[in-house]
Amino acid sequence: MAFRNNFAPANLRPPRRYVRHSSALSLLFVLAVIFCFFYLGRWLVVEDPLDHAQAIAVLSGRMPVRVLEAAKLYRAGYAPEIWLTHTTEPGKSLQAMGLKYLGEEDYDREILIHEGVPSAAIHVLEPPILNTADEIVAIKFALNAAPLHTVIIVTSKPHTRRVHTLWRVLTHGEGRIIVCAPSQDPFDARHWWRNTTDALDVVREVLGLLNAWAGLPLSHA
């Protein structure tokens, strides 16, 4: 009776040293992935030391937290002007239906005035924007005419790194930005995975950064 040999010849077996190295590398990879996952929220937050600037630019979204921070910076004397951006949508579509629509910039203006900012110090930038890249371009055009060539950009904490990245990509580093997040921003950088809002922010920012690093091949739909 023939017996089948289930044992591979010794010369065909992987060396034990190779197996140990592979296991160690796999463990290191797993640990690196876990570390990146937990550290991701903190990595996204990149704020700059405050300094005097030509203007304080408020990126759209998260009303009223961002604009309230801009008003606080204005009262502290960091800049003599506040810049707002605006979008044509959904106002344009609603106007075609005969419906009146007040854009976010209108409410932002009212909040700023309520917080003690003079109307003459509030400016809405042109042209209309669709996304953060459009806002960066609008701010850069306005900054070209400014004597200090420095602007404070107020946005949410997880959005700060992407603002820095887009500024470098779209302006080639011309001009100086000081990126600031509201002190009342509820984003929990250390435990971002614990609630849906923070988790969605992180996913959106990572995808946005990948798009920026790739040269912005994906445009706003």
Sequence and secondary structure as in RCSB ss.txt:
>XXXX:A:sequence
MAFRNNFAPANLRPPRRYVRHSSALSLLFVLAVIFCFFYLGRWLVVEDPLDHAQAIAVLSGRMPVRVLEAAKLYR
AGYAPEIWLTHTTEPGKSLQAMGLKYLGEEDYDREILIHEGVPSAAIHVLEPPILNTADEIVAIKFALNAAPLHT
VIIVTSKPHTRRVHTLWRVLTHGEGRIIVCAPSQDPFDARHWWRNTTDALDVVREVLGLLNAWAGLPLSHA
>XXXX:A:secstr
      S  GGGS  HHHHHHHHHHHHHHHHHHHHHHHHHHHHH         SEEEE SSSTTHHHHHHHHHHH
TTS S EEE    TTHHHHHHTT     HHHHHHHHHHHTT  GGGEEE SS  SSHHHHHHHHHHHHHT SS E
EEEE  GGGHHHHHHHHHHHHTT SEEEEE  TT    GGGGGGSHHHHHHHHHHHHHHHHHHTTS S   
